């Protein structure tokens, strides 16, 4: 196998507690021909000192500095300095399996891929207690354009850290991370999947994603949901611009409806709900997603949609639960649990 260079871009902001562990898992990779570009996003803790110490010890590490502009801008800046044939975007508090880059390079070289999607683990602070997260395709399956048309929004998670990219593909695509304070990776992750010609699925798990320290406050969640809505609208506009919206329209609109339902069901109070659902309603109207839409393939789904447009919290949640019941959705599913939690929180009665 040709020893091609791989670039890892890592945005860093106040990661002093976990940064060393993350960097160690990269510099100890089985595959050695890598460059690690760490972009300090105006950290106020000891992160920059740690980065500079590692840079002095390992010539493969390059440290860039910027004022606090969030992870999307940091990733874009790192990408400008990338010299590798392939590129990864990883987080500074996660841990990476030792054979990750070695295995991904082999597969990318063999199949000439634009993107490889791979599985990952979730863990809190104890990596020995982790849960497995795969992808919905068998190992090494290359998705066809026909398959992609119908399912891409459901399977292309809006995260970059479980993907291995051909750098020239990214540059030629013209897709960049958004300069949002949160959810700045959704647009990039989804749009690159849309325009890729060759996507390979690898169910092996290489990233250990730390979740115990990534919770938002309710105030930041309202901001986050607004940014999530912006990212979705940006995708819509970009597809229109590239003249590919009609190809992905149905898959996109299913994704939009599912995403917006999850957003407002996570709100903790009526005030938050009113702020969030107002943004959602405006976005739906702007994207011409109305109640005649073909993705609303049942009476219950259409009722949910109408309640969203009416800014009716009680009606929306009640209709949502009725929809889950009528479609025999598992009580263990995230959709059902979110709905039940919302019912208890707001003391809402389900309309029979």
RODO-2510 file (C-alpha; in nm, 4 decimals, decimal comma):
residues 352
     n   res          X          Y          Z
     1     x     0,0000     0,0000     0,0000
     2     x     0,1298     0,3434    -0,0955
     3     x     0,2152     0,5496     0,2117
     4     x    -0,0025     0,8533     0,1320
     5     x    -0,0287     1,1506     0,3659
     6     x    -0,3427     1,1885     0,5775
     7     x    -0,4375     1,5191     0,7407
     8     x    -0,6305     1,5327     1,0671
     9     x    -0,7916     1,8686     1,1427
    10     x    -0,8856     1,9188     1,5068
    11     x    -1,0576     2,2323     1,6414
    12     x    -0,9656     2,2926     2,0048
    13     x    -1,1502     2,5067     2,2568
    14     x    -1,0978     2,4720     2,6333
    15     x    -1,0208     2,1000     2,6084
    16     x    -0,7383     2,0820     2,8636
    17     x    -0,8934     1,7937     3,0587
    18     x    -0,9131     1,5494     2,7668
    19     x    -0,6778     1,6952     2,5058
    20     x    -0,3690     1,4891     2,5935
    21     x    -0,5630     1,1642     2,5791
    22     x    -0,7048     1,2599     2,2405
    23     x    -0,3678     1,3637     2,0941
    24     x    -0,1969     1,0520     2,2294
    25     x    -0,4485     0,8333     2,0462
    26     x    -0,3533     1,0121     1,7223
    27     x     0,0255     1,0223     1,7508
    28     x     0,0210     0,6514     1,8438
    29     x    -0,1745     0,5499     1,5350
    30     x    -0,0488     0,2421     1,3523
    31     x    -0,0379     0,4523     1,0353
    32     x     0,2448     0,7038     1,0777
    33     x     0,2303     0,9277     0,7686
    34     x    -0,0103     1,1833     0,9112
    35     x    -0,0175     1,5533     0,9856
    36     x    -0,2280     1,6761     1,2759
    37     x    -0,3466     2,0344     1,2372
    38     x    -0,4814     2,1635     1,5678
    39     x    -0,6665     2,4939     1,5496
    40     x    -0,6936     2,6665     1,8859
    41     x    -1,0199     2,8613     1,8838
    42     x    -0,9250     3,1227     2,1424
    43     x    -0,9064     2,8845     2,4394
    44     x    -0,8991     3,0447     2,7839
    45     x    -0,7677     2,7380     2,9678
    46     x    -0,4396     2,5479     2,9292
    47     x    -0,5238     2,3975     2,5885
    48     x    -0,2856     2,6135     2,3845
    49     x     0,0097     2,5360     2,6109
    50     x    -0,0640     2,1638     2,5770
    51     x    -0,0840     2,1944     2,1984
    52     x     0,2458     2,3805     2,1753
    53     x     0,4126     2,1243     2,4003
    54     x     0,2967     1,8409     2,1714
    55     x     0,4040     2,0397     1,8646
    56     x     0,7559     2,0672     2,0076
    57     x     0,7673     1,6922     2,0695
    58     x     0,6161     1,5682     1,7419
    59     x     0,6887     1,7385     1,4094
    60     x     0,3672     1,5976     1,2615
    61     x     0,1632     1,8341     1,4793
    62     x     0,0969     2,1888     1,3599
    63     x    -0,0765     2,4441     1,5810
    64     x    -0,2821     2,7281     1,4353
    65     x    -0,4401     3,0030     1,6443
    66     x    -0,7522     3,2092     1,5870
    67     x    -0,9819     3,4232     1,7966
    68     x    -1,2955     3,2470     1,9154
    69     x    -1,4996     3,1889     1,5995
    70     x    -1,6235     2,8368     1,6770
    71     x    -1,5470     2,4947     1,5321
    72     x    -1,6762     2,5511     1,1790
    73     x    -1,4361     2,8373     1,1102
    74     x    -1,1547     2,6441     1,2814
    75     x    -1,2102     2,3434     1,0542
    76     x    -1,2151     2,5631     0,7440
    77     x    -0,8891     2,7276     0,8518
    78     x    -0,7308     2,3907     0,9178
    79     x    -0,8426     2,2642     0,5783
    80     x    -0,6620     2,5548     0,4075
    81     x    -0,3325     2,4251     0,5490
    82     x    -0,3960     2,0556     0,4788
    83     x    -0,1349     1,8768     0,2658
    84     x    -0,2765     1,5246     0,2796
    85     x    -0,4469     1,3256     0,0068
    86     x    -0,7125     1,2409     0,2640
    87     x    -0,8550     1,4474     0,5466
    88     x    -1,0416     1,3817     0,8708
    89     x    -1,2148     1,6242     1,1074
    90     x    -1,1909     1,4986     1,4651
    91     x    -1,2871     1,6392     1,8058
    92     x    -1,0364     1,7254     2,0780
    93     x    -1,2047     1,5302     2,3578
    94     x    -1,2586     1,2033     2,1710
    95     x    -1,0355     0,8949     2,1545
    96     x    -0,9443     0,7082     1,8367
    97     x    -0,8766     0,3390     1,7751
    98     x    -0,5127     0,2688     1,6908
    99     x    -0,5865     0,1053     1,3536
   100     x    -0,8340     0,3757     1,2416
   101     x    -0,6269     0,5618     0,9821
   102     x    -0,4424     0,2492     0,8633
   103     x    -0,7656     0,0681     0,7809
   104     x    -0,9364     0,3707     0,6266
   105     x    -0,6435     0,4518     0,3966
   106     x    -0,6375     0,0938     0,2697
   107     x    -1,0066     0,1031     0,1857
   108     x    -0,9973     0,4489     0,0313
   109     x    -0,7042     0,3545    -0,1921
   110     x    -0,8642     0,0255    -0,2944
   111     x    -1,2073     0,1687    -0,3783
   112     x    -1,1122     0,5229    -0,4868
   113     x    -1,3734     0,6736    -0,2556
   114     x    -1,4894     1,0290    -0,2066
   115     x    -1,6085     0,9576     0,1487
   116     x    -1,5992     0,6618     0,3857
   117     x    -1,8628     0,6515     0,6596
   118     x    -1,7619     0,4452     0,9625
   119     x    -1,9070     0,3400     1,2971
   120     x    -1,8228     0,4769     1,6405
   121     x    -1,8690     0,4287     2,0136
   122     x    -2,0397     0,6519     2,2708
   123     x    -1,8912     0,6822     2,6171
   124     x    -1,8964     0,9213     2,9128
   125     x    -1,5714     0,9296     3,1101
   126     x    -1,5058     0,5566     3,1235
   127     x    -1,4065     0,4177     2,7858
   128     x    -1,4498     0,0639     2,9197
   129     x    -1,8228     0,1355     2,9417
   130     x    -1,9159     0,2374     2,5914
   131     x    -2,2066     0,1756     2,3577
   132     x    -2,1733     0,0802     1,9931
   133     x    -2,3050     0,2996     1,7135
   134     x    -2,2904     0,1558     1,3638
   135     x    -2,4169     0,2596     1,0249
   136     x    -2,7195     0,1127     0,8450
   137     x    -2,5271    -0,0734     0,5770
   138     x    -2,3142    -0,3832     0,5675
   139     x    -1,9386    -0,3547     0,5829
   140     x    -1,7695    -0,2297     0,2632
   141     x    -2,0959    -0,1603     0,0813
   142     x    -2,0672     0,1144    -0,1799
   143     x    -2,3939     0,3015    -0,2139
   144     x    -2,5354     0,3498    -0,5630
   145     x    -2,6734     0,6846    -0,6868
   146     x    -3,0230     0,5323    -0,6993
   147     x    -3,0040     0,4189    -0,3364
   148     x    -2,8592     0,7514    -0,2275
   149     x    -3,1484     0,9467    -0,3739
   150     x    -3,4015     0,7948    -0,1354
   151     x    -3,2084     0,7567     0,1888
   152     x    -2,9098     0,9895     0,2023
   153     x    -3,0540     1,2369     0,4531
   154     x    -3,1475     0,9565     0,6891
   155     x    -2,8077     0,7827     0,6841
   156     x    -2,5613     1,0710     0,6384
   157     x    -2,5361     1,1894     0,9977
   158     x    -2,4652     1,5597     1,0365
   159     x    -2,1269     1,4967     1,1963
   160     x    -1,7799     1,4962     1,0363
   161     x    -1,5907     1,2825     1,2885
   162     x    -1,7156     0,9473     1,1549
   163     x    -1,6073     1,0184     0,7973
   164     x    -1,2873     0,9882     0,5931
   165     x    -1,2670     1,2321     0,3017
   166     x    -1,0703     1,2584    -0,0186
   167     x    -0,9367     1,6137     0,0063
   168     x    -0,9576     1,6883    -0,3675
   169     x    -1,3213     1,5850    -0,3619
   170     x    -1,3911     1,8397    -0,0863
   171     x    -1,2017     2,1165    -0,2636
   172     x    -1,3790     2,0472    -0,5924
   173     x    -1,7176     2,0352    -0,4194
   174     x    -1,6762     2,3868    -0,2826
   175     x    -1,8592     2,2867     0,0372
   176     x    -1,7391     2,4468     0,3615
   177     x    -1,8334     2,4386     0,7279
   178     x    -2,0720     2,7111     0,8398
   179     x    -1,9615     2,9906     1,0733
   180     x    -2,2338     2,9212     1,3302
   181     x    -2,1795     2,8977     1,7054
   182     x    -2,3332     2,5485     1,7092
   183     x    -2,4491     2,2890     1,4579
   184     x    -2,1854     2,4261     1,2213
   185     x    -2,1031     2,0801     1,0840
   186     x    -2,4481     1,9667     0,9669
   187     x    -2,4452     2,1537     0,6353
   188     x    -2,0947     2,0296     0,5475
   189     x    -2,1604     1,6677     0,6458
   190     x    -2,4901     1,6444     0,4590
   191     x    -2,3955     1,8426     0,1480
   192     x    -2,0699     1,6552     0,0862
   193     x    -2,2673     1,3304     0,1050
   194     x    -2,5159     1,4668    -0,1479
   195     x    -2,2562     1,5618    -0,4082
   196     x    -2,0237     1,2615    -0,3601
   197     x    -2,0096     1,0084    -0,6421
   198     x    -1,8650     0,7241    -0,4373
   199     x    -1,9462     0,6610    -0,0699
   200     x    -1,8202     0,3520     0,1093
   201     x    -1,9749     0,2207     0,4323
   202     x    -1,7531     0,0592     0,6931
   203     x    -1,9291    -0,0709     1,0044
   204     x    -1,6076    -0,0986     1,2022
   205     x    -1,5941     0,1502     1,4894
   206     x    -1,2963     0,3836     1,5054
   207     x    -1,4029     0,6930     1,7021
   208     x    -1,4842     0,6911     2,0729
   209     x    -1,7176     0,9872     2,1068
   210     x    -1,7267     1,1420     2,4534
   211     x    -2,0775     1,2563     2,5464
   212     x    -2,0576     1,3270     2,9187
   213     x    -1,9323     1,6832     2,8788
   214     x    -2,1231     1,8027     2,5704
   215     x    -2,4568     1,8935     2,7228
   216     x    -2,6057     2,2362     2,6559
   217     x    -2,7946     2,4642     2,8911
   218     x    -3,1520     2,5378     2,7959
   219     x    -3,0565     2,8893     2,6927
   220     x    -2,7905     2,7620     2,4567
   221     x    -3,0324     2,4965     2,3308
   222     x    -3,2663     2,7672     2,2044
   223     x    -2,9740     2,9196     2,0182
   224     x    -2,8634     2,5759     1,8996
   225     x    -3,2079     2,4921     1,7620
   226     x    -3,2066     2,8210     1,5735
   227     x    -2,8713     2,7336     1,4193
   228     x    -2,9987     2,3858     1,3356
   229     x    -3,2862     2,5449     1,1476
   230     x    -3,0421     2,7755     0,9664
   231     x    -2,8335     2,4782     0,8565
   232     x    -3,1397     2,3036     0,7142
   233     x    -3,2496     2,6142     0,5242
   234     x    -2,8943     2,6524     0,3906
   235     x    -2,9071     2,2963     0,2579
   236     x    -3,2336     2,3725     0,0829
   237     x    -3,0859     2,6848    -0,0764
   238     x    -2,7679     2,5038    -0,1810
   239     x    -2,9615     2,2210    -0,3456
   240     x    -3,1706     2,4748    -0,5365
   241     x    -2,8516     2,6542    -0,6426
   242     x    -2,6942     2,3288    -0,7649
   243     x    -3,0175     2,2227    -0,9369
   244     x    -3,0378     1,8939    -0,7443
   245     x    -3,3301     1,9662    -0,5121
   246     x    -3,5855     1,7688    -0,7141
   247     x    -3,3625     1,4607    -0,6955
   248     x    -3,3495     1,4630    -0,3157
   249     x    -3,6758     1,6406    -0,2383
   250     x    -3,8615     1,3535    -0,0748
   251     x    -3,5675     1,2318     0,1339
   252     x    -3,4897     1,5887     0,2411
   253     x    -3,8454     1,6679     0,3452
   254     x    -3,8734     1,3516     0,5529
   255     x    -3,5518     1,4523     0,7244
   256     x    -3,6813     1,8054     0,7847
   257     x    -4,0047     1,6862     0,9430
   258     x    -3,8294     1,4328     1,1669
   259     x    -3,5657     1,6861     1,2720
   260     x    -3,8124     1,9608     1,3558
   261     x    -4,0275     1,7241     1,5607
   262     x    -3,7252     1,6257     1,7666
   263     x    -3,6158     1,9880     1,8121
   264     x    -3,9316     2,1199     1,9700
   265     x    -3,9990     1,8055     2,1738
   266     x    -3,6696     1,8748     2,3524
   267     x    -3,7809     2,2201     2,4683
   268     x    -3,8284     2,2441     2,8448
   269     x    -4,0856     2,5214     2,8672
   270     x    -4,3538     2,7020     2,6715
   271     x    -4,1379     3,0077     2,6147
   272     x    -3,8619     2,7992     2,4578
   273     x    -4,1179     2,6151     2,2512
   274     x    -4,2705     2,9343     2,1178
   275     x    -3,9300     3,0669     2,0112
   276     x    -3,8286     2,7415     1,8456
   277     x    -4,1543     2,6559     1,6744
   278     x    -4,1850     3,0072     1,5325
   279     x    -3,8486     2,9592     1,3592
   280     x    -3,9520     2,6143     1,2406
   281     x    -4,2829     2,7369     1,0995
   282     x    -4,1123     3,0171     0,9059
   283     x    -3,8537     2,7741     0,7697
   284     x    -4,1204     2,5302     0,6514
   285     x    -4,3074     2,8043     0,4698
   286     x    -3,9853     2,9352     0,3136
   287     x    -3,8952     2,5882     0,1849
   288     x    -4,2449     2,5391     0,0395
   289     x    -4,3135     2,2387     0,2591
   290     x    -4,6895     2,2542     0,3107
   291     x    -4,9630     2,0198     0,4253
   292     x    -5,0168     1,8779     0,0772
   293     x    -4,6660     1,7363     0,0813
   294     x    -4,6318     1,3782    -0,0341
   295     x    -4,4005     1,2812     0,2534
   296     x    -4,6981     1,3213     0,4867
   297     x    -4,8246     0,9822     0,3849
   298     x    -5,0767     0,9311     0,6619
   299     x    -5,3606     1,1240     0,8229
   300     x    -5,1757     1,1288     1,1568
   301     x    -4,8540     1,2639     1,0072
   302     x    -5,0501     1,5369     0,8318
   303     x    -5,2202     1,6321     1,1587
   304     x    -4,8817     1,6687     1,3308
   305     x    -4,7609     1,8918     1,0526
   306     x    -5,0693     2,1137     1,0707
   307     x    -5,0249     2,1585     1,4460
   308     x    -4,6648     2,2687     1,3915
   309     x    -4,7738     2,5336     1,1435
   310     x    -5,0424     2,6484     1,3867
   311     x    -4,7826     2,6860     1,6663
   312     x    -4,9985     2,4512     1,8745
   313     x    -4,7756     2,2801     2,1310
   314     x    -5,0427     2,0701     2,3008
   315     x    -5,1950     1,9632     1,9720
   316     x    -4,8598     1,8787     1,8182
   317     x    -4,7443     1,6567     2,1026
   318     x    -5,0815     1,4853     2,1337
   319     x    -5,0968     1,4191     1,7607
   320     x    -4,7384     1,2954     1,7737
   321     x    -4,8186     1,0353     2,0393
   322     x    -5,1292     0,9251     1,8483
   323     x    -4,9160     0,8876     1,5361
   324     x    -4,6646     0,6715     1,7212
   325     x    -4,9418     0,4526     1,8600
   326     x    -5,1191     0,4147     1,5267
   327     x    -4,7952     0,3120     1,3572
   328     x    -4,6944     0,0721     1,6356
   329     x    -4,3714     0,2568     1,7096
   330     x    -4,1673     0,0844     1,9798
   331     x    -4,1981     0,2360     2,3262
   332     x    -3,8183     0,2143     2,3439
   333     x    -3,7714     0,4407     2,0424
   334     x    -3,6372     0,7936     2,0823
   335     x    -3,9508     0,9326     1,9183
   336     x    -4,1810     0,7679     2,1707
   337     x    -3,9675     0,8583     2,4722
   338     x    -3,9414     1,2227     2,3678
   339     x    -4,3154     1,2420     2,3263
   340     x    -4,3917     1,0818     2,6625
   341     x    -4,1397     1,3072     2,8348
   342     x    -4,3035     1,6120     2,6797
   343     x    -4,6479     1,4986     2,7935
   344     x    -4,5302     1,4714     3,1543
   345     x    -4,3381     1,7983     3,1426
   346     x    -4,6289     2,0043     3,0166
   347     x    -4,9047     1,7939     3,1814
   348     x    -5,0777     1,7536     2,8465
   349     x    -5,3619     1,5103     2,7927
   350     x    -5,3588     1,3010     2,4761
   351     x    -5,6745     1,3613     2,2741
   352     x    -5,8587     1,0416     2,1922
***
